[in-house]
Amino acid sequence: MMKIQLLLAFGLCSSLLSAQSILDVGIFNVPTDSSVLEIRIRPSETVVQGAYTAGVFTVRHLASYGANMTAPSVLNNPLYRYSLVNQGTDGAYKYYSFSFVSPSTVNWTSGQEYPIARVKVTSDCQQPNAVFEIINNAWTLANNGNVYQELNGLESQDSIYQPTVTTVLGGTMVDTIPPTLTCTTNKQVSCDTNQCSYTHSGIAWNAIGSDNCSGVTFTYFLSGATLDTLGTLDQALFQTGITDIMVVGADGAGLTDTCMFQVTVADTQSPTLTAPANITVSPNTATCSAGGVQLGNATASDNCPGVQVTSNAPAVFPSGQTVVIWTATDAAGLTTTATQTVLVQSGLSASGLQLSTVSACASDSVSVAFAIQGGTAP
């Protein structure tokens, strides 16, 4: 709401010298839908040859309008030459205090309106239906918060008969200042558990924007590993790899600013692997080794597609035990190993051996025969 302080000094007709007249104050838009605000006095008593010696009023408006006010002499020359003496911001509102100290002699009729000052409004914003206000004691005392009138050194509270006025800032007052955007820093994250992607939760990655006028709209354009167009990054799903994000912020006038950052999603989850069961085979070569062994199939899984399974199994297994190492490698290069044991065992056995001691000379040949069973040819 706007606050007005008004210091007014005036003289009354001789029959009213013992009492002070009340000066009501109002704010108007003249002409309608223009950028000029007019402050008027409406006396409740007739004033003859009154000494109007000083005046102060304060106007406020929402800071989001992006508006500024002045009291140009070209507007106030025929009035009382009000000038801007103070301004500031108090929360959501901006305040402007105007005053004059040029004594004037006035003749006012009770109940009629008399303009005392005109204020020029400028704005960078296309803001329709802007409201300006004058209000008693709406600001700090240091910034002319008191509203009063003065007559020959006597002061009293004045009343406001029209505290607000609505005008249109759009049209002649065009926003020419684009918003300012700030993006977050580049981000590096890991895939969600058992997922080949990352879902962001919260608004910490959203851009921050400021504008001379209210209302900045953000659009997020994702390219690279992820293709999407979003209004927020809360619950945005990012694929593995590097996603480029361009943020466009637009204000109410269609003016824009951009900023960019990257999100890198890495697969840090290793694949799982199960090797085939251990096996025992018989030799099938003259050297008691085994070739063409059917090892079975290893099973592997990963959060991302593209896992490959290999082993270091030889083409021919020697007699005895061999440990085969199976390896699963995913698309990110992460690996997991598992082992399988292959035993090559002849299965041959001799039975019914009944040998006796035989003496033989060095030049003699001796044959010893016994039966062997089991095994695989040869």
C-alpha positions, 0 to 999 in steps of 0.5 A: 500500500502507498503511504502519503505524508502531507504537510500543509499550512494554510490560513482560515477565514477570521471566524475559524481562526480558533480551529484548524481545518482538515485537508483531505488528500487523494491520488488520481491518474490524470489523464486516465491510463497515462503515466501521470499521478495527481495529488489533490487537496479537498478541504473540509472548511473554506479557506480565505487567503490561507498560507499553505507553507509546506507539504509532504506526501509519500507514494508506494507501489509494488517493487515488481512493477519496475516503476520509478517516480519523479516530480518534474518541474514542468508538471509542478510549475503551475502547482506547488513545485513538489520534488522527490526528497527520499525513496527506498524499498520496504519489503515488497514495496518501493516508497517515494517521498515528495515535499515542497517548502514554498509558501503559497496563499490559497483560497479554497472552497470546502468540499472542492478538489485542488491539485497540489502536485503531479508525479511522473511514473516511468517503467521498464515493465509492461505491467497492466493495472498498476496500483499506487497508494498513499497511506498514513504512517505506512513507512518508517519515521526516518523516511517521512512516515508521519502524515500531517498538516500544518497551519501557522506552526500548528499540526494535525493528522490529515485524512485520505479520501482516495488512498489508491489509484490504478493505472496502466503501465503497459503500452507506452512503458516497454520492458527493454531489460532482459532477465539475468540467469545463473546456472549451476556448475557441471554435475557428475553422478552415478546411475541409480541402483540397477538402472542405466540412468539417473533421476534427479530429485529436487530443484537444486539444479534449476537455474536462478533468474532475476528481472527488473519485472516480475515473472521469469519463465525457465525452459530446459533444453537437453541434448547429447545423451538425453534428449528432452525439453523440460520446465524444471529439472526436478524428476528429470531422467538422465541417460548415461553419458554427457547431457548438455543443458541449455536454460532459456529464461524469458520475462513477461516482455519476451526478453531472454537470457541463457546459460548452460551446464553439463550433467555426466552420468557414469555407470559404476555398477559392475555386472554379475556373473555365474560360471558353469558347473565344474566338470570331469571329462575323459581324455580323448587324445594319444597324450591323455588330454581332452579336446572339444570339451563342452564347458556349458554357458556362463550367465551374466547380467548388468544394469546397462545393456551390452555385457560380454562374457569371455573365458580363458579356456584352452582348446585342449585340456591337459590331463589333470585339473584346469581352472577356467576363468570366466570374465563379464565386461559391461559397456562401461568397461567394468568387469566381474570374474568367476571360475570353473574347474575342468578335470581330465581323468583317464578312468583306466584301471588294471585288475587280476595282476598276478606276477611272479619273479622271473630271472632274466639275463641282460640279453633276454626278453620277458613279457608281462601281461595283465588286463586293463579296463575302462577309459576311452580309446585310444 
